C-alpha cells in the first residue's frame, strides 16, 4: 500500500514530505527504502519534492532528489529547486 492515495491523490510520501514533523526525513527515507515512487503527481500537479521545497523541508528534499525525484517545473509556490540541496 506504499502507493495508496488519498482523496486529493496524495501518496504517503507526499504526506510525509509536508508533515512538519521532526521525524519527516526518517519517514521519507523508510518509504523510499520500501519502494515508494518519488515521481507521482497529485490532482493539482504537486509531487513530494514540490511539497518539501514549498514547506522548507530541506532534508526531505535532499532525500527525494537522491531517489531521483523530478524537479518541479512550477517553483512560484516555494523556493527555487536550486535553493534547497
N, C-alpha and C positions, 0 to 999 in steps of 0.2 A: 504493500500500500504506500510505498515511498512516493509514487506519482499521483496519489489521490488528489482531488481538487475540491475546493470549497465552492460556494455559490458564485463567487467572483472569479472562478477559475484559477485561484491562487494555489500553489503547491505548498507542501510542508516546508520546503526550502525557502520559498518566498516569505512565508510567515515567520520563519526563524530569522531571516535577514532583516526584518523590520521590527523585531521584538523588543528592542531596548533593554533586554536582559543582559546582565553581566556574563552569562554563560552562552550568549548567542553564537560566538565563534566556535565553541565546542560542539554545540548542537549542529551547526552548519557542517563542521568537519565530520561529525558522525553520519549525517545524512549523505554527504558526498561519498564517504567510505562505504556506505551501504548501497550505493548505486544511484543516488538521486541525480537527475539530469539538470545542470545549471542553465540550460538554454530556453526552456519553455516561457511563453508569454501568457499573461492573464488576459482578461477581457478588455482591459484598457491599454494593452501593449507593454506593460511593465514586466521586468524579469527580476530574479533575485538580486542580480547585480545593480539594476537601476534602483531598487529599493535601498540596498546597502549604501549606495552613493548618495542618494537623496537624504537619508537619515543619518549620515555621518558614521556609519558602521565600518570604519577603516579596516579592522582585522578581518571582518567578514568579506569585504570587497576583495581583499588580497587572496583569501582562500578561494573565492569564486573565480577570480582571474586565473589562479594557478590550476584550477579544474577545467579551464577552457571556456568559461562563460563569455558569450559575445558582448562586446562593448555596446552600451545603449546608444542609439542614434539621437535621442532627444534628451539633452542634458539641461534643458531650461528649468526642470523641476528640482535640480540639485547641483552639486559641484561637478565640474567637468571631469571626465574619466581620468585625465592626466593629473588631476589634483589629489587623487587618492591612490596609493600603492597597494 
